[in-house]
Amino acid sequence: MTSPPDRVEPPLSPAAAQLSAALQARAERITVSRASVMEAFREALPGAASGDNARSTLATLLHEIAEHGIFRLPTSRAKWDAGHPALPEQVRILTAPTTGTAKPSRHVSWRPELNWAYAARLTASQTQDLLACNHWFRDTHNHPARRAPLPLRERSYEIFRHEKRLDALITGALFAPGRLTLEQLATYREPPPLAHHKLGDGNTLLVVENSDTYATLRNLLIPSPGNIGYIAFGSGRAFEASVENITELAGIHRIVYYGDLDAEGIAIPARASINGTQHGLPTIEPATGLYQLLLAHEPTIGDIITNERASSLTAWLPQQYRQAAHTLLAKGQRLAQEATNRIELSIEQNWRL
């Protein structure tokens, strides 16, 4: 009898993985300064770092990486700036190698694709992972068929005999800018499918976080979709990656999102928007009419969110709803989107786009 599989945390969003890798390449010391964080941001995501929403984007990604236990954000308010949303003066890398455990691997004959490794300070574990890649580069040299693109986990199994090894490595220092790339390994992150339903010829896509609310809104919109051309089921955090599939929907020029009013429910569209814009999609907007209805309901118990985190999260919401949402999160309350049920949505019509 086989044992049940280990519980796997959702992976970092693509942009967060890139920033994490760039930050960890700078982790010769446990503490990384604000200046180094900004350098890593500009290096890993130059488009996002120069955009109008650069501060919000960076705050969103830093909190996401911290939630995955890769580094720790300051607990003292004095170590955050006064901007909106607030940014930390430094971060503490929890996965940084201890002094003396990392050193250049000068006694290995690295393939040309890995010339940077001669000068890099690598831990023993990083060296072993890189050696596996080195062997793959060697064995597939002059064999184009073996370098035909494969999805990430298929390539990971081929190189490491472990289908999830690359999932872990792409968030670390080996994949920092100027080092390994997925293109070199002829692989790619296959986004999960995005379940959707075509409603009409409108140019707007409505994405809904949870399945029952998706079904309710789909059925209510079928007779009269207005500007909504498609409705999609976000499926929680899966939308952070499946957002890429929107590029396949013809005629969509606007994306609006409706989810729970809690930390995860607000973070999902913010992260998905960062990923989507990197694929040429428009910024994801809140479905303001639906959130207005939701905020009129009585909240339930949720997790208490720090002021800095709440400030970062609510930056995605329209200005008129930020304070109410911030208060909700700081009090340890939440609003599930299922509170706006089919009966209410059938009667109220102001939520329609």
N, C-alpha and C positions, 0 to 999 in steps of 0.2 A: 504494500500500500504506500502511495506517495504522500509526502507531507504537503500541506497547503503552502502556496507560494508566499514569500515574505510580502508584507505590505509595502508598496512603493509610493513614496511621496510624488506629487505631480512635479514634472521637471520645471526648471526655470524657463521662463519665456525666452525666445531667441535673443532679444535685445539684452535681457538681464544676463544671459549666459556669456555674451560677448563682453559686457562690462566686467563681470566677475573674473573672466580670464585675464583681462587687462590689469585689473587691480591686483590679482594674485601674482602676476609677474613682477609687481613692484614690492612684494611683501618680503623684502630682505629683513625688515624689522616688523614687529607685530603691529605697530601703529602706523597707519598711513595718513598723511596730512591732507588737509582740504585741497591744497595745491596739487598734490599727486592724484587725488580723486578726480579733480577737474581735468588733469592731463590724460588720465586713463579714459575718461568720458569722451574727450575730443578725439583720442586715438581710436577707440573702439567704435564709436558711433558719430562720426563727424557731421553727418546730416542732422541728426537729432540735437547735437550739441550746439549747432548754430541756428536752430529753429526758434520760432517765436515762443514755443512752450518748453524751452530747454530746462528751465528750473523745475517745472512740474515733472518733466520726463525723468530727470536725474533723481528727484525725490522718490518717485514711484519705483524706479529700479533699485535704488539703495534699500528701500524697505523690503522689497521682494527678496533680494539676496540675503538680507539679515534674517528674514523669516525662515530661510532654508539653512540657517546655522553656519553660514560661510564666514560671516563677520558679525561683530556686535556694534550697534550704534550707541552713542552716549546716552546715559540715563539722566545726566544733569542738564537742566534747561540752559545753564550758562554756556554749555558747549555746542549750542545751536545758534545760528544767526537769526536776525530779526526779519528775514524775508518771508514771502508767502508763496509756496509753502516753505517752511524752515529747512535749512540744510545743515548737516553736522560739520563741526570744525575738524573732525578726524574720525576715522573708523578703526576698529581693532580687528585684525584678521585672525580668525580662530583656527584656520587651517594652515597658517604660515609655518614653514619648517623651523625647528629650533636651531639656534646657533651651532654651526659645525656639522649639521646633517646634510647641508647642500653644498655642492662643489662642482666645478666644471669637470666634464667627463672627457678628458683629453686622450685617453687611451683606447677610445672606441673609434673605429673607422666608419664615420657617418656617411650616408648617401648624400649626394648633392642637395637633395630637397631638405636635408637636415643640417646644413652647414652651420646654422646658427647655434646648434647644440654644443659646438666646441667651446664657446665662451659662456654658455648658460650655466647657472648654478642649479644643479638638479639633485633632488633627493634620490635615494636608492629606488624607491617606488617609481618615481618619474623616469628614471633611467631604464628600468625594466619595461615600462610601457613604451618608451621611445624606441627601445631595441626591437620590440615586436613590430612597430611601424617600419623601422629600418629594414627588417627582414622582408616585410611585405614589399617595400620599394625595390629591394634587390631582386626578389623572386618574380616580380611582375614586370621588371624592366624588359623592354622589347617584346612584351606580350599584351598587345592592345586589348585583346578580348578579356583578359583578366582585370583590366582597368576600366571596363565598361561600368557606368554608374550603377550603384546598388543603394537601396535604402539604408539608413544609418545602422539599424540593428543587424541587418544581413552582413554588412561590411564589418561591423564590430565582431560578429561571431567568426568571420573568416580570419581576422587578424589576431584576435585575443582568445578565441574559443569561448567567448562570453558575450552574449548578445547585448548586454547593457553596459559594457565597459565604456564605450564611447559616450554614452549619456552622461557619465560622471566626468569624463576627461574634458569635454568641450566647455565646461564651466571653470576649468583650472588653467594654470599658468602655461601648460603646453600649447594651448590654443590662443594665447595672447597675440595681438597684432604682430606680424613679422615672423611668426612661428608656424606651427601646423595649421592647415586649413582643411575644411571638409572637401574642398575642390581638389586638393592634392591627393586625398584618399579616395577620390572618385565616389563620394557619397553625399547624401543630403537627408535632412530631416523631413520625413513625409508627414504633412499635416493631417490630422484626423479629418474624416469627412464632416461636412457641414450640412445637416439635414435642413431642407428648406422647401417651401411651397410657393409656386408662382401664383400671384393673385390678380395681376393686371399689367398695365403698361407704364405704371408710375416709375419714377427714377429713384425711389427711396426703398431701402431695405430696413425692415424692423427686426432686430435680433432680441430674443426673449430668453432669459437665463434658464428657467425651469420648465419642465415638460407640460404640466397641467395648464399653466398660464399661457404657454405657447399654443396649446390646443384651443383654449378658450378664445384667444385673440384671433387665431386663424379662422375659426368658425364664424366669429362675429364680422370679420373683414371680408370674407368671401363674397357676400352680396354687394358690398360697396367698399372697395379697397381705397378709394381716393388716390392719394399720391404714392401709396405703398405698392410697389411692384412685386416684392417678395417679402415673405416672413420666414425667419430662420430660428431654429432651436439651438441656442448657444451651448447647452450641456455643461454649465459651470465653467471650470477652468479650461476645458478643452477648447473653448473659443479663442483663447490666447494664441493658439496655433492654427486652428481651423479657419480663422479670419482670412488667411491667405487664399482660401478657396473662393472668396467673394470676387476675385479677379475674373472668375469664369462666368459670372452672372452679367449678362449683357444689359447695358443701359442704366446701371446703378451709379448714381453720382452723389448719393447721400446715404449715410448709415446712422441709424438711431438705435439705442439700446435701452432695454428695460430689465432691471434685475432687483434683487433684494437690497434693502438699505441696511447693510452691515459691512464690516471691513472687507470681506472677500467679495461681496456683491458689487462694491464700488471699484475695488482694485481690478477686477477682471476686465471690464471695458477699457479702463485706463491703460492696462498692459497690452490688451489686444490692439488698441489704437496705435501704440508705439510700433508694434509689429506690422500692422496694416500699412501705415504710412511708408515704411521701408519697402513695401511692395507696390507703391503708387496709389494706394487707396486713400479716400478722404478721411479726415479725422472723425472718430466715432463720437457722436453727440448723445446726450441723455434724451430720452423720450419725455419731455418736460410735462406734458399733460398727464401721463401715467404716474409720474413721480408726485405730481401735485395731488392726485387722488390718494396715493399711498400715504403721503404725509398726514392726511386727515384722519388716519386710523390710529387706534391705541397701540403703542409699541409693546413688545414682549421683551423678556430678559435675553440679553446677549453678552458679549465680552466687553469689558471696560477697555477703551482704547486711549492711549496717551494723547495729549494735546498735539504734539508734533506729528504723530501718525494721523490723527484725525484731520489736521490741517492739510497734510499731503493728500489724503483720500478725497476730501471734499472739494479740492481744487478742480476735480473733473466735473462737478455738478454746476448748474447755472448759479449765478451769484445770488439770486433771490432765495435759493434753497440751502445754501452752504451753512448758514448759522444754525438752522434747525437740524440739519444732518449732523453737524459737529456736536451739538448738544446731545443728540441721541446717542452718538458713539461714545462720548466722554462719560455719559451716565451708565454705560453698560447695557444699552437697549438696542433693539433692532426692529425692522419692519420687513416681514416676508412679503414678496410680491403677490402671493396667493391671497392676501387680505383683500385685494381688488378682484373680487370674484366675478363670475359670469353675470350674475344678476345686476350687480352695481354697474359693470361695464356696458350692459345692455341698456340701462337707464341713462347713465351719464354719457354724453357724446363729445365733451370738450377734449377728450384725450386723443381723438382722431387727428391724423396729420393732414 
